[in-house]
Amino acid sequence: MSTMHLQPVATANTVEEQRARWERKRSRTARELVETEQRYLEQLDLVITYFVTILKAKGTLLPAERAAIFGPLESIHLTSQTLLHHLERGCLGQGLDSFCRELELYGHYAENLEPARKALQEQVKKNKAFRRFKKLQESRPEFLGLQLEDLLPLPLQRLHQYKHLLRDLMENTSPDCAEFQQLARAVKSVSKMSHWVRDTARSHENSLQLLRVQKLLKGRKVKVLAPGRWYVREGWLMVVPAKGEEVKRKMFFLFSDILIATKPCHPLHLLNSDKFACQAVYPLSQCTVDKVFGHTQGQGGLLSLCFPHKTLLLMSSNQEDINHWHLSLTTAIRQLSARPTNSGS
């Protein structure tokens, strides 16, 4: 009888303890959000106060040159001020609603970041007055040794912090709480923008890799730059001939849809001494990969790549290297086969 009376009390205590834990975590995260927003705003203040505002007044850069470097940073700074104002007053929901209405600013800033870096490098290189001004401002004690280049990525770094902090807040907020729906909307919006920014950065990095490999290849017969193509890896491998010929060392470039086999151009060639000549392009859509064992002595391994009209045997003396190649090839082939096929391709 007594046990039956005690059980609901014990359950109630457990529920209250869980709620108390949630509330402690929520309070801790809310405090962290405010404190990190204050530090973020202080760093944005450095750029706005000591660069943007003074450059406007001095005219060291033309308006178009200034916009190319800083993009919508002033608007992002204003948005952060507004958010912090609401957070410090305890108006989380109102602050998040206001912030999310301005979230596209972070998307525009992400699109502009790489061009901004190039524009900054160009001004440092060609504009003596700006170069001296930049060095003087960065020497201020408030900058703590940071350069303008270190501060420009701050908004995108902060965006990823928002995603984690807001998610933690939502997970420790009761669905019955008045701010829960506002938090849920904010988490969804910020996560979507954060993923878009990350994908934009990945796409840009991939474009640079494709362009780099294109420049490494002699001539323009092989077009590395192609829509939907992703760079995977590159490296030296030994090609084992089918008949008793000499093993040949070649440089391979692996992409999401093709494997390119190359050999280095002659070191004394006037124009192409640092380039590679393409010898074959293998479509991964028609490829199967297998590890071949027992054909190498000691360390290393052998891969067999089978195409409709050719089998390629690739060897490395490094076991880890051959394992990585095997994984990269099988992953690329699997992902390629999972893609929707176009009848016209």
Solvent accessible surface area in square Angstrom, and as a share of the most:
residue,aa,sasa,rsa
1,M,177,0.79
2,S,76,0.49
3,T,97,0.57
4,M,143,0.64
5,H,125,0.56
6,L,116,0.58
7,Q,118,0.53
8,P,83,0.52
9,V,83,0.48
10,A,57,0.44
11,T,77,0.45
12,A,52,0.41
13,N,80,0.41
14,T,78,0.46
15,V,64,0.37
16,E,97,0.44
17,E,97,0.44
18,Q,55,0.24
19,R,139,0.51
20,A,41,0.32
21,R,99,0.36
22,W,99,0.35
23,E,95,0.43
24,R,137,0.50
25,K,90,0.38
26,R,40,0.14
27,S,49,0.32
28,R,128,0.47
29,T,14,0.08
30,A,32,0.25
31,R,129,0.47
32,E,85,0.38
33,L,2,0.01
34,V,31,0.18
35,E,77,0.35
36,T,22,0.13
37,E,0,0.00
38,Q,64,0.29
39,R,136,0.49
40,Y,10,0.04
41,L,20,0.10
42,E,110,0.49
43,Q,59,0.26
44,L,1,0.00
45,D,51,0.27
46,L,21,0.11
47,V,1,0.00
48,I,20,0.10
49,T,68,0.40
50,Y,40,0.15
51,F,0,0.00
52,V,4,0.02
53,T,72,0.42
54,I,52,0.26
55,L,0,0.00
56,K,99,0.42
57,A,90,0.70
58,K,125,0.53
59,G,51,0.49
60,T,28,0.17
61,L,2,0.01
62,L,116,0.58
63,P,92,0.58
64,A,77,0.60
65,E,43,0.19
66,R,39,0.14
67,A,59,0.45
68,A,38,0.30
69,I,1,0.00
70,F,7,0.03
71,G,31,0.30
72,P,30,0.19
73,L,2,0.01
74,E,75,0.34
75,S,49,0.32
76,I,0,0.00
77,H,21,0.09
78,L,113,0.56
79,T,11,0.06
80,S,1,0.00
81,Q,75,0.33
82,T,50,0.29
83,L,3,0.01
84,L,18,0.09
85,H,99,0.44
86,H,18,0.08
87,L,15,0.07
88,E,98,0.44
89,R,138,0.50
90,G,59,0.57
91,C,36,0.22
92,L,15,0.07
93,G,3,0.03
94,Q,103,0.46
95,G,0,0.00
96,L,3,0.02
97,D,41,0.21
98,S,22,0.14
99,F,4,0.02
100,C,34,0.20
101,R,177,0.65
102,E,77,0.34
103,L,11,0.05
104,E,119,0.53
105,L,30,0.15
106,Y,1,0.00
107,G,6,0.06
108,H,97,0.43
109,Y,5,0.02
110,A,12,0.09
111,E,96,0.43
112,N,36,0.18
113,L,15,0.08
114,E,48,0.21
115,P,69,0.43
116,A,3,0.02
117,R,84,0.31
118,K,122,0.52
119,A,20,0.15
120,L,1,0.01
121,Q,119,0.53
122,E,95,0.42
123,Q,9,0.04
124,V,41,0.23
125,K,173,0.73
126,K,125,0.53
127,N,30,0.15
128,K,131,0.55
129,A,61,0.47
130,F,0,0.00
131,R,92,0.34
132,R,167,0.61
133,F,17,0.07
134,K,15,0.06
135,K,154,0.65
136,L,118,0.59
137,Q,4,0.02
138,E,22,0.10
139,S,82,0.53
140,R,87,0.32
141,P,114,0.72
142,E,78,0.35
143,F,1,0.00
144,L,156,0.78
145,G,70,0.68
146,L,56,0.28
147,Q,91,0.40
148,L,0,0.00
149,E,66,0.30
150,D,69,0.36
151,L,3,0.02
152,L,1,0.01
153,P,17,0.10
154,L,20,0.10
155,P,0,0.00
156,L,20,0.10
157,Q,93,0.41
158,R,4,0.02
159,L,0,0.00
160,H,60,0.27
161,Q,89,0.40
162,Y,2,0.01
163,K,23,0.10
164,H,100,0.45
165,L,16,0.08
166,L,1,0.01
167,R,82,0.30
168,D,63,0.32
169,L,0,0.00
170,M,45,0.20
171,E,107,0.48
172,N,20,0.10
173,T,9,0.05
174,S,47,0.31
175,P,96,0.60
176,D,138,0.71
177,C,48,0.28
178,A,98,0.76
179,E,39,0.17
180,F,39,0.16
181,Q,107,0.47
182,Q,42,0.19
183,L,0,0.00
184,A,30,0.23
185,R,127,0.46
186,A,1,0.01
187,V,15,0.08
188,K,154,0.65
189,S,41,0.26
190,V,0,0.00
191,S,14,0.09
192,K,153,0.65
193,M,31,0.14
194,S,1,0.01
195,H,73,0.32
196,W,107,0.37
197,V,7,0.04
198,R,117,0.43
199,D,64,0.33
200,T,40,0.23
201,A,61,0.47
202,R,129,0.47
203,S,52,0.33
204,H,54,0.24
205,E,90,0.40
206,N,18,0.09
207,S,55,0.35
208,L,75,0.37
209,Q,44,0.20
210,L,8,0.04
211,L,73,0.36
212,R,91,0.33
213,V,0,0.00
214,Q,11,0.05
215,K,116,0.49
216,L,45,0.22
217,L,3,0.01
218,K,95,0.40
219,G,43,0.42
220,R,142,0.52
221,K,199,0.84
222,V,27,0.16
223,K,155,0.66
224,V,0,0.00
225,L,87,0.43
226,A,32,0.25
227,P,142,0.90
228,G,50,0.48
229,R,27,0.10
230,W,86,0.30
231,Y,45,0.17
232,V,57,0.33
233,R,49,0.18
234,E,51,0.23
235,G,16,0.15
236,W,84,0.30
237,L,3,0.01
238,M,57,0.25
239,V,20,0.12
240,V,39,0.22
241,P,32,0.20
242,A,106,0.82
243,K,161,0.68
244,G,93,0.90
245,E,112,0.50
246,E,143,0.64
247,V,53,0.31
248,K,112,0.47
249,R,138,0.51
250,K,35,0.15
251,M,18,0.08
252,F,0,0.00
253,F,1,0.00
254,L,0,0.00
255,F,0,0.00
256,S,15,0.10
257,D,35,0.18
258,I,17,0.08
259,L,0,0.00
260,I,0,0.00
261,A,4,0.03
262,T,0,0.00
263,K,98,0.41
264,P,68,0.43
265,C,16,0.10
266,H,116,0.52
267,P,101,0.63
268,L,150,0.74
269,H,82,0.37
270,L,173,0.86
271,L,144,0.72
272,N,22,0.11
273,S,51,0.33
274,D,107,0.55
275,K,54,0.23
276,F,26,0.11
277,A,16,0.13
278,C,43,0.26
279,Q,82,0.37
280,A,29,0.23
281,V,64,0.37
282,Y,23,0.09
283,P,55,0.34
284,L,1,0.00
285,S,85,0.55
286,Q,101,0.45
287,C,7,0.04
288,T,84,0.49
289,V,19,0.11
290,D,80,0.42
291,K,66,0.28
292,V,36,0.21
293,F,157,0.65
294,G,78,0.75
295,H,125,0.56
296,T,40,0.23
297,Q,179,0.79
298,G,77,0.74
299,Q,140,0.62
300,G,7,0.07
301,G,9,0.09
302,L,10,0.05
303,L,0,0.00
304,S,13,0.08
305,L,0,0.00
306,C,49,0.29
307,F,24,0.10
308,P,84,0.53
309,H,183,0.82
310,K,103,0.44
311,T,77,0.45
312,L,8,0.04
313,L,47,0.23
314,L,1,0.00
315,M,49,0.22
316,S,11,0.07
317,S,94,0.61
318,N,80,0.41
319,Q,68,0.30
320,E,108,0.49
321,D,37,0.19
322,I,2,0.01
323,N,53,0.27
324,H,86,0.38
325,W,0,0.00
326,H,45,0.20
327,L,114,0.57
328,S,21,0.13
329,L,0,0.00
330,T,39,0.23
331,T,33,0.19
332,A,6,0.05
333,I,32,0.16
334,R,149,0.54
335,Q,111,0.49
336,L,28,0.14
337,S,89,0.58
338,A,83,0.65
339,R,95,0.35
340,P,126,0.79
341,T,131,0.76
342,N,109,0.56
343,S,127,0.82
344,G,79,0.76
345,S,123,0.79
